[in-house]
Amino acid sequence: MKTTFEKILLVVEASDESLRAARVAIDLAQDIGAMIIAIYVVDVAVVNHLASFSGKSVEEVTIELEENGWKYLYNVEEEAVAKKVKIAVDLEEGHPTDKIIELTKRFGVDLLVYGRIKEAGARGVKAAKSTEQFITHVDCPILIV
């Protein structure tokens, strides 16, 4: 296992925890000279669920969620650039956990960073399952903020 972190995959979500994780990743990258790859994944299951209850088409919901995702990605990018940290941003569609596991391999990242959701109920259970999947299937260290 590598002992240096050159590429950090940062999971960006629409949450306070995610924004805290982004700040930690940016500060870490600045300190060690690493590059950040910030990723936002539009969850296709959420798209379908929202479309079925909102009366909007899947395409309309997808566009709305993608626009929201890009807002968060650009916010993180601005913070990184202000601290002179190299950053690339990417938006993907799919099942978030599977997509993030795939991207750690595709990009050859040295560290995965994401914000842990501190909620009870279904969202908290889903977050715990994602963490378990990351620990089981990701080949690099994981920093949970």
MDTraj code that builds the backbone (N, CA, C; nanometers):
import mdtraj as md
import numpy as np

residues = "MET LYS THR THR PHE GLU LYS ILE LEU LEU VAL VAL GLU ALA SER ASP GLU SER LEU ARG ALA ALA ARG VAL ALA ILE ASP LEU ALA GLN ASP ILE GLY ALA MET ILE ILE ALA ILE TYR VAL VAL ASP VAL ALA VAL VAL ASN HIS LEU ALA SER PHE SER GLY LYS SER VAL GLU GLU VAL THR ILE GLU LEU GLU GLU ASN GLY TRP LYS TYR LEU TYR ASN VAL GLU GLU GLU ALA VAL ALA LYS LYS VAL LYS ILE ALA VAL ASP LEU GLU GLU GLY HIS PRO THR ASP LYS ILE ILE GLU LEU THR LYS ARG PHE GLY VAL ASP LEU LEU VAL TYR GLY ARG ILE LYS GLU ALA GLY ALA ARG GLY VAL LYS ALA ALA LYS SER THR GLU GLN PHE ILE THR HIS VAL ASP CYS PRO ILE LEU ILE VAL".split()
xyz = np.array([
    [0.0840, -0.1186, 0.0000],
    [0.0000, 0.0000, 0.0000],
    [0.0886, 0.1252, 0.0000],
    [0.0491, 0.2232, -0.0780],
    [0.1228, 0.3487, -0.0832],
    [0.1153, 0.4210, 0.0511],
    [0.2212, 0.4943, 0.0805],
    [0.2197, 0.5725, 0.2036],
    [0.2001, 0.7208, 0.1757],
    [0.1957, 0.7574, 0.0484],
    [0.1698, 0.8970, 0.0133],
    [0.0368, 0.9053, -0.0604],
    [-0.0252, 1.0184, -0.0468],
    [-0.1532, 1.0411, -0.1125],
    [-0.1330, 1.1454, -0.2216],
    [-0.1400, 1.1012, -0.3471],
    [-0.1262, 1.1930, -0.4592],
    [-0.2615, 1.2305, -0.5171],
    [-0.3566, 1.1344, -0.5142],
    [-0.4911, 1.1577, -0.5676],
    [-0.5942, 1.1230, -0.4612],
    [-0.6791, 1.2193, -0.4327],
    [-0.7846, 1.2023, -0.3325],
    [-0.9186, 1.2074, -0.4037],
    [-1.0003, 1.1036, -0.3844],
    [-1.1370, 1.1050, -0.4368],
    [-1.2271, 1.1576, -0.3267],
    [-1.2910, 1.2696, -0.3536],
    [-1.3808, 1.3347, -0.2580],
    [-1.5239, 1.3158, -0.3046],
    [-1.6050, 1.2544, -0.2201],
    [-1.7466, 1.2352, -0.2499],
    [-1.8213, 1.3607, -0.2071],
    [-1.8868, 1.4244, -0.3025],
    [-1.9616, 1.5473, -0.2757],
    [-2.1102, 1.5146, -0.2794],
    [-2.1799, 1.5550, -0.1748],
    [-2.3238, 1.5358, -0.1649],
    [-2.3868, 1.6658, -0.1182],
    [-2.5181, 1.6702, -0.1200],
    [-2.5923, 1.7876, -0.0738],
    [-2.6167, 1.7754, 0.0763],
    [-2.5080, 1.7878, 0.1551],
    [-2.5212, 1.7773, 0.3000],
    [-2.4121, 1.8592, 0.3679],
    [-2.4398, 1.8985, 0.4928],
    [-2.3392, 1.9698, 0.5711],
    [-2.2168, 1.8823, 0.5945],
    [-2.2394, 1.7523, 0.6171],
    [-2.1287, 1.6603, 0.6408],
    [-2.0358, 1.6546, 0.5196],
    [-2.0939, 1.6573, 0.4022],
    [-2.0149, 1.6536, 0.2799],
    [-1.9299, 1.7802, 0.2651],
    [-1.9875, 1.8930, 0.2985],
    [-1.9118, 2.0182, 0.2886],
    [-1.7978, 2.0218, 0.3903],
    [-1.8200, 1.9670, 0.5101],
    [-1.7121, 1.9560, 0.6089],
    [-1.6017, 1.8644, 0.5562],
    [-1.6407, 1.7523, 0.4967],
    [-1.5428, 1.6594, 0.4402],
    [-1.4625, 1.7270, 0.3295],
    [-1.5290, 1.8090, 0.2498],
    [-1.4597, 1.8805, 0.1419],
    [-1.3534, 1.9733, 0.1984],
    [-1.3856, 2.0437, 0.3043],
    [-1.2874, 2.1351, 0.3648],
    [-1.1674, 2.0580, 0.4199],
    [-1.1938, 1.9441, 0.4825],
    [-1.0853, 1.8605, 0.5345],
    [-0.9981, 1.8107, 0.4189],
    [-1.0618, 1.7616, 0.3121],
    [-0.9867, 1.7106, 0.1967],
    [-0.9036, 1.8213, 0.1324],
    [-0.9595, 1.9392, 0.1201],
    [-0.8872, 2.0523, 0.0601],
    [-0.7668, 2.0890, 0.1455],
    [-0.7859, 2.0985, 0.2768],
    [-0.6738, 2.1318, 0.3661],
    [-0.5651, 2.0241, 0.3599],
    [-0.6065, 1.8978, 0.3590],
    [-0.5107, 1.7881, 0.3502],
    [-0.4343, 1.7939, 0.2183],
    [-0.5070, 1.8119, 0.1095],
    [-0.4433, 1.8195, -0.0226],
    [-0.3455, 1.9362, -0.0300],
    [-0.3833, 2.0467, 0.0289],
    [-0.2950, 2.1637, 0.0306],
    [-0.1668, 2.1321, 0.1081],
    [-0.1807, 2.0661, 0.2222],
    [-0.0651, 2.0345, 0.3066],
    [0.0312, 1.9367, 0.2411],
    [-0.0207, 1.8405, 0.1652],
    [0.0659, 1.7345, 0.1112],
    [0.0868, 1.7426, -0.0400],
    [0.0257, 1.8428, -0.1040],
    [0.0440, 1.8596, -0.2477],
    [-0.0319, 1.7592, -0.3319],
    [-0.1437, 1.7115, -0.2814],
    [-0.2239, 1.6125, -0.3543],
    [-0.3256, 1.6814, -0.4447],
    [-0.3769, 1.6039, -0.5383],
    [-0.4848, 1.6479, -0.6265],
    [-0.6155, 1.5881, -0.5763],
    [-0.7240, 1.6634, -0.5905],
    [-0.8563, 1.6152, -0.5529],
    [-0.9372, 1.5873, -0.6790],
    [-1.0054, 1.4750, -0.6775],
    [-1.1069, 1.4463, -0.7779],
    [-1.2390, 1.4468, -0.7021],
    [-1.3185, 1.5493, -0.7253],
    [-1.4465, 1.5639, -0.6559],
    [-1.5559, 1.5026, -0.7422],
    [-1.6343, 1.4143, -0.6831],
    [-1.7372, 1.3418, -0.7575],
    [-1.8727, 1.3602, -0.6903],
    [-1.9719, 1.3840, -0.7730],
    [-2.1113, 1.3881, -0.7277],
    [-2.1854, 1.2831, -0.8091],
    [-2.2577, 1.1941, -0.7420],
    [-2.3299, 1.0886, -0.8114],
    [-2.4795, 1.1126, -0.7984],
    [-2.5459, 1.1276, -0.9130],
    [-2.6912, 1.1376, -0.9154],
    [-2.7454, 0.9958, -0.9042],
    [-2.8159, 0.9699, -0.7956],
    [-2.8688, 0.8371, -0.7652],
    [-2.9910, 0.8103, -0.8524],
    [-2.9815, 0.7115, -0.9414],
    [-3.0919, 0.6825, -1.0331],
    [-3.2160, 0.6335, -0.9588],
    [-3.1980, 0.5678, -0.8461],
    [-3.3134, 0.5239, -0.7674],
    [-3.3884, 0.6439, -0.7114],
    [-3.3153, 0.7447, -0.6677],
    [-3.3778, 0.8673, -0.6163],
    [-3.4492, 0.9402, -0.7294],
    [-3.3872, 0.9448, -0.8460],
    [-3.4499, 1.0084, -0.9624],
    [-3.5851, 0.9435, -0.9908],
    [-3.5864, 0.8120, -0.9985],
    [-3.7112, 0.7404, -1.0280],
    [-3.8153, 0.7615, -0.9193],
    [-3.7724, 0.7610, -0.7939],
    [-3.8644, 0.7822, -0.6820],
    [-3.9255, 0.9223, -0.6876],
    [-3.8414, 1.0227, -0.7073],
    [-3.8913, 1.1601, -0.7135],
    [-3.9835, 1.1814, -0.8329],
    [-3.9477, 1.1212, -0.9443],
    [-4.0313, 1.1353, -1.0643],
    [-4.1692, 1.0745, -1.0405],
    [-4.1743, 0.9604, -0.9740],
    [-4.3041, 0.8950, -0.9534],
    [-4.3943, 0.9726, -0.8582],
    [-4.3365, 1.0499, -0.7669],
    [-4.4178, 1.1241, -0.6707],
    [-4.4382, 1.2709, -0.7063],
    [-4.3566, 1.3235, -0.7964],
    [-4.3650, 1.4667, -0.8268],
    [-4.4490, 1.4981, -0.9495],
    [-4.4747, 1.3970, -1.0304],
    [-4.5457, 1.4221, -1.1550],
    [-4.4553, 1.4738, -1.2653],
    [-4.3260, 1.4854, -1.2357],
    [-4.2287, 1.5285, -1.3365],
    [-4.1737, 1.4052, -1.4074],
    [-4.1192, 1.4274, -1.5246],
    [-4.0578, 1.3166, -1.5974],
    [-3.9226, 1.2826, -1.5346],
    [-3.8752, 1.1632, -1.5634],
    [-3.7431, 1.1211, -1.5159],
    [-3.6368, 1.2185, -1.5667],
    [-3.6517, 1.2627, -1.6904],
    [-3.5553, 1.3557, -1.7485],
    [-3.5543, 1.4887, -1.6735],
    [-3.6724, 1.5405, -1.6391],
    [-3.6795, 1.6674, -1.5651],
    [-3.6132, 1.6554, -1.4280],
    [-3.6422, 1.5477, -1.3585],
    [-3.5833, 1.5267, -1.2266],
    [-3.4327, 1.5089, -1.2377],
    [-3.3887, 1.4343, -1.3368],
    [-3.2453, 1.4137, -1.3577],
    [-3.1751, 1.5472, -1.3795],
    [-3.2310, 1.6309, -1.4631],
    [-3.1711, 1.7624, -1.4905],
    [-3.1635, 1.8452, -1.3628],
    [-3.2697, 1.8466, -1.2839],
    [-3.2707, 1.9230, -1.1589],
    [-3.1624, 1.8737, -1.0630],
    [-3.1521, 1.7420, -1.0485],
    [-3.0511, 1.6870, -0.9574],
    [-2.9099, 1.7088, -1.0100],
    [-2.8921, 1.7009, -1.1423],
    [-2.7605, 1.7290, -1.1990],
    [-2.7216, 1.8746, -1.1775],
    [-2.8147, 1.9667, -1.1980],
    [-2.7861, 2.1084, -1.1751],
    [-2.7473, 2.1324, -1.0298],
    [-2.8190, 2.0697, -0.9383],
    [-2.7879, 2.0821, -0.7963],
    [-2.6489, 2.0256, -0.7671],
    [-2.6188, 1.9106, -0.8264],
    [-2.4877, 1.8494, -0.8083],
    [-2.3746, 1.9379, -0.8572],
    [-2.3939, 1.9974, -0.9743],
    [-2.2902, 2.0869, -1.0278],
    [-2.2703, 2.2083, -0.9381],
    [-2.3768, 2.2580, -0.8765],
    [-2.3617, 2.3712, -0.7832],
    [-2.2692, 2.3339, -0.6683],
    [-2.2908, 2.2160, -0.6111],
    [-2.2048, 2.1719, -0.5018],
    [-2.0621, 2.1481, -0.5499],
    [-2.0469, 2.0861, -0.6662],
    [-1.9132, 2.0623, -0.7196],
    [-1.8391, 2.1934, -0.7458],
    [-1.9067, 2.2909, -0.8052],
    [-1.8411, 2.4185, -0.8339],
    [-1.8056, 2.4925, -0.7055],
    [-1.8872, 2.4790, -0.6020],
    [-1.8567, 2.5400, -0.4728],
    [-1.7277, 2.4807, -0.4155],
    [-1.7173, 2.3480, -0.4199],
    [-1.5965, 2.2803, -0.3711],
    [-1.4763, 2.3193, -0.4568],
    [-1.4969, 2.3264, -0.5880],
    [-1.3881, 2.3658, -0.6785],
    [-1.3374, 2.5057, -0.6450],
    [-1.4279, 2.5990, -0.6200],
    [-1.3873, 2.7360, -0.5842],
    [-1.3034, 2.7376, -0.4574],
    [-1.3444, 2.6606, -0.3572],
    [-1.2684, 2.6551, -0.2320],
    [-1.1294, 2.5972, -0.2545],
    [-1.1202, 2.4938, -0.3374],
    [-0.9906, 2.4318, -0.3650],
    [-0.8998, 2.5281, -0.4420],
    [-0.9537, 2.5903, -0.5444],
    [-0.8745, 2.6827, -0.6258],
    [-0.8246, 2.8000, -0.5394],
    [-0.9082, 2.8476, -0.4477],
    [-0.8683, 2.9569, -0.3589],
    [-0.7484, 2.9182, -0.2727],
    [-0.7338, 2.7891, -0.2468],
    [-0.6209, 2.7406, -0.1663],
    [-0.5106, 2.6803, -0.2542],
    [-0.5219, 2.7038, -0.3845],
    [-0.4226, 2.6580, -0.4820],
    [-0.4062, 2.5052, -0.4824],
    [-0.5185, 2.4357, -0.4669],
    [-0.5206, 2.2899, -0.4713],
    [-0.5704, 2.2467, -0.6082],
    [-0.4982, 2.1540, -0.6709],
    [-0.5426, 2.1002, -0.7997],
    [-0.6697, 2.0202, -0.7773],
    [-0.7692, 2.0423, -0.8649],
    [-0.8960, 1.9722, -0.8491],
    [-0.9595, 1.9461, -0.9850],
    [-1.0208, 1.8313, -0.9967],
    [-1.1042, 1.7980, -1.1127],
    [-1.2412, 1.7628, -1.0567],
    [-1.3455, 1.8022, -1.1273],
    [-1.4811, 1.7715, -1.0815],
    [-1.5495, 1.6829, -1.1847],
    [-1.6364, 1.5952, -1.1351],
    [-1.7050, 1.5017, -1.2226],
    [-1.8426, 1.4721, -1.1646],
    [-1.9396, 1.4594, -1.2518],
    [-2.0752, 1.4210, -1.2123],
    [-2.1093, 1.2935, -1.2871],
    [-2.1574, 1.1952, -1.2133],
    [-2.1914, 1.0651, -1.2700],
    [-2.3348, 1.0311, -1.2319],
    [-2.3929, 0.9365, -1.3025],
    [-2.5248, 0.8835, -1.2683],
    [-2.5100, 0.7355, -1.2378],
    [-2.5883, 0.6872, -1.1428],
    [-2.5855, 0.5456, -1.1095],
    [-2.6186, 0.5239, -0.9644],
    [-2.5810, 0.4084, -0.9139],
    [-2.5956, 0.3782, -0.7725],
    [-2.4707, 0.4343, -0.7048],
    [-2.4855, 0.5305, -0.6124],
    [-2.3688, 0.6012, -0.5590],
    [-2.2569, 0.5117, -0.5051],
    [-2.2900, 0.4149, -0.4221],
    [-2.1858, 0.3309, -0.3633],
    [-2.1106, 0.2548, -0.4710],
    [-2.1826, 0.1925, -0.5617],
    [-2.1174, 0.1174, -0.6700],
    [-2.0317, 0.2079, -0.7564],
    [-2.0841, 0.3248, -0.7876],
    [-2.0123, 0.4187, -0.8742],
    [-1.8844, 0.4675, -0.8063],
    [-1.8904, 0.4964, -0.6782],
    [-1.7723, 0.5455, -0.6064],
    [-1.6656, 0.4364, -0.5973],
    [-1.7076, 0.3137, -0.5705],
    [-1.6127, 0.2019, -0.5681],
    [-1.5456, 0.1886, -0.7046],
    [-1.6254, 0.1965, -0.8109],
    [-1.5714, 0.1886, -0.9472],
    [-1.4719, 0.3016, -0.9737],
    [-1.5046, 0.4230, -0.9310],
    [-1.4187, 0.5381, -0.9595],
    [-1.2871, 0.5342, -0.8833],
    [-1.2869, 0.4773, -0.7628],
    [-1.1591, 0.4661, -0.6910],
    [-1.0609, 0.3829, -0.7718],
    [-1.1132, 0.2807, -0.8383],
    [-1.0274, 0.1953, -0.9221],
    [-0.9929, 0.2646, -1.0536],
    [-1.0941, 0.3232, -1.1195],
    [-1.0713, 0.3856, -1.2500],
    [-0.9686, 0.4986, -1.2411],
    [-0.9775, 0.5802, -1.1378],
    [-0.8875, 0.6943, -1.1247],
    [-0.7594, 0.6604, -1.0492],
    [-0.7507, 0.5405, -0.9935],
    [-0.6312, 0.5009, -0.9191],
    [-0.6045, 0.5925, -0.8009],
    [-0.7076, 0.6205, -0.7233],
    [-0.6922, 0.7148, -0.6123],
    [-0.6206, 0.6497, -0.4951],
    [-0.5588, 0.7345, -0.4144],
    [-0.4823, 0.6898, -0.2988],
    [-0.5594, 0.7054, -0.1689],
    [-0.6687, 0.7828, -0.1724],
    [-0.7476, 0.8081, -0.0519],
    [-0.8894, 0.8440, -0.0935],
    [-0.9868, 0.7877, -0.0228],
    [-1.1279, 0.8215, -0.0423],
    [-1.1721, 0.9036, 0.0779],
    [-1.2343, 1.0180, 0.0529],
    [-1.2826, 1.1051, 0.1606],
    [-1.4302, 1.1311, 0.1403],
    [-1.5065, 1.1129, 0.2474],
    [-1.6482, 1.1491, 0.2415],
    [-1.6999, 1.1831, 0.3801],
    [-1.8112, 1.2532, 0.3831],
    [-1.8732, 1.2949, 0.5076],
    [-1.9771, 1.1945, 0.5538],
    [-1.9666, 1.1512, 0.6766],
    [-2.0618, 1.0546, 0.7323],
    [-2.1898, 1.1266, 0.7731],
    [-2.3009, 1.0720, 0.7284],
    [-2.4309, 1.1286, 0.7614],
    [-2.4701, 1.0794, 0.8994],
    [-2.5057, 1.1732, 0.9861],
    [-2.5390, 1.1400, 1.1249],
    [-2.6896, 1.1397, 1.1460],
    [-2.7589, 1.0608, 1.0708],
    [-2.9042, 1.0575, 1.0830],
    [-2.9517, 0.9201, 1.1235],
    [-3.0626, 0.9185, 1.1927],
    [-3.1295, 0.7929, 1.2230],
    [-3.2237, 0.7625, 1.1068],
    [-3.2866, 0.6506, 1.1126],
    [-3.3850, 0.6170, 1.0101],
    [-3.3215, 0.5626, 0.8849],
    [-3.3997, 0.5655, 0.7768],
    [-3.3583, 0.5045, 0.6504],
    [-3.2314, 0.5672, 0.5946],
    [-3.2187, 0.6991, 0.6022],
    [-3.1003, 0.7644, 0.5467],
    [-2.9738, 0.7242, 0.6234],
    [-2.9850, 0.7130, 0.7550],
    [-2.8716, 0.6710, 0.8364],
    [-2.8329, 0.5270, 0.8099],
    [-2.9330, 0.4395, 0.7933],
    [-2.9064, 0.2987, 0.7626],
    [-2.8382, 0.2867, 0.6269],
    [-2.8855, 0.3632, 0.5287],
    [-2.8254, 0.3605, 0.3950],
    [-2.6796, 0.4076, 0.4011],
    [-2.6538, 0.5120, 0.4803],
    [-2.5170, 0.5628, 0.4943],
    [-2.4270, 0.4588, 0.5594],
    [-2.4776, 0.3892, 0.6597],
    [-2.3988, 0.2846, 0.7262],
    [-2.3671, 0.1705, 0.6298],
    [-2.4631, 0.1341, 0.5470],
    [-2.4399, 0.0279, 0.4483],
    [-2.3359, 0.0715, 0.3454],
    [-2.3407, 0.1985, 0.3051],
    [-2.2409, 0.2496, 0.2109],
    [-2.1017, 0.2420, 0.2711],
    [-2.0897, 0.2819, 0.3966],
    [-1.9597, 0.2765, 0.4637],
    [-1.9078, 0.1342, 0.4668],
    [-1.9942, 0.0390, 0.4992],
    [-1.9547, -0.1013, 0.5016],
    [-1.9089, -0.1481, 0.3638],
    [-1.9798, -0.1067, 0.2592],
    [-1.9417, -0.1430, 0.1220],
    [-1.8058, -0.0836, 0.0856],
    [-1.7830, 0.0420, 0.1237],
    [-1.6545, 0.1053, 0.0941],
    [-1.5413, 0.0291, 0.1623],
    [-1.5598, -0.0009, 0.2907],
    [-1.4560, -0.0702, 0.3659],
    [-1.4256, -0.2056, 0.3026],
    [-1.5281, -0.2723, 0.2547],
    [-1.5122, -0.4058, 0.1971],
    [-1.4514, -0.4035, 0.0569],
    [-1.4863, -0.3029, -0.0252],
    [-1.4518, -0.3087, -0.1673],
    [-1.3525, -0.2045, -0.2179],
    [-1.3150, -0.1079, -0.1368],
    [-1.2221, -0.0054, -0.1824],
    [-1.0817, -0.0452, -0.1386],
    [-0.9870, -0.0337, -0.2321],
    [-0.8503, -0.0784, -0.2075],
    [-0.7579, 0.0307, -0.1532],
    [-0.8116, 0.1456, -0.1204],
    [-0.7292, 0.2533, -0.0683],
    [-0.7820, 0.2921, 0.0712],
    [-0.7021, 0.3662, 0.1473],
    [-0.7500, 0.4146, 0.2770],
    [-0.8739, 0.5030, 0.2594],
    [-0.9536, 0.5086, 0.3654],
    [-1.0771, 0.5863, 0.3648],
    [-1.0742, 0.6825, 0.4823],
    [-1.1025, 0.8081, 0.4560],
    [-1.1151, 0.9086, 0.5614],
    [-1.2605, 0.9485, 0.5704],
    [-1.3250, 0.9144, 0.6816],
    [-1.4642, 0.9487, 0.7045],
    [-1.4678, 1.0693, 0.7965],
    [-1.5274, 1.1775, 0.7497],
    [-1.5334, 1.3011, 0.8277],
    [-1.6679, 1.3093, 0.8947],
])
top = md.Topology()
chain = top.add_chain()
for i, resn in enumerate(residues, 1):
    res = top.add_residue(resn, chain, resSeq=i)
    for name in ("N", "CA", "C"):
        top.add_atom(name, md.element.get_by_symbol(name[0]), res)
traj = md.Trajectory(xyz[None], top)
